[in-house]
Amino acid sequence: MTTPEILDALDRLIAESKPEDRPALVVALAARLATLGAGLTSITAPTPAEAPDENLDAQEAAKRTGMSVSYLYKHTKALPFAAKVGRRTVFSARGIDRWRARKIGA
């Protein structure tokens, strides 16, 4: 049975239901919707790669890279995971992870 056929049959059954049976029908349908929705979580949950990137300050970036804070500031333009936002320098957490993976793999 296709999805449109299932929905048509469901609509027909709802229309034909007795008013006194509808509260129980609502509860039964809600339980089935919850079960159906629970099956979607593995499909729609973001994976770590899809999660939003996080801007780190220099202290956190220094911890993650093993570099000093002063080195990070002095070499901001050369670092692929660093960016200036106005007068502020931020460091991409995802960018640091990619940079570290390249360094370890090299």
Steps between C-alpha positions, in 0.01 A plus 500: 500500500640843408509798733215681320288184519569464872410864563180470295398190695577675827295804399211272408517315833512825695198636312307178566588481870231553760530819708525297822795301356700806396674574833647151505588534131684827570706331775579200278603724210715717729685192622562389142620849403746494789632164381525627144675818613748307715613317188593832340759601760776291347428659163476864604746523788805697392825314488805668652609609151163668447494667840559875497858613528611666821714812521769461764703763677879493489534324835278209392666484157840490670391203711373315194800571277784491751609847383542802722243778500759750378599268210135470394458878495828561317421241230125557462525574126689175433277272706218339299272483804536865611288796396461864594151611598532873531787555742451158654685186391307175519602143429279238339463184710421295190790665316739404781372141488560484121844660539596250771377208287718618210802543728457154654440341159802674343 
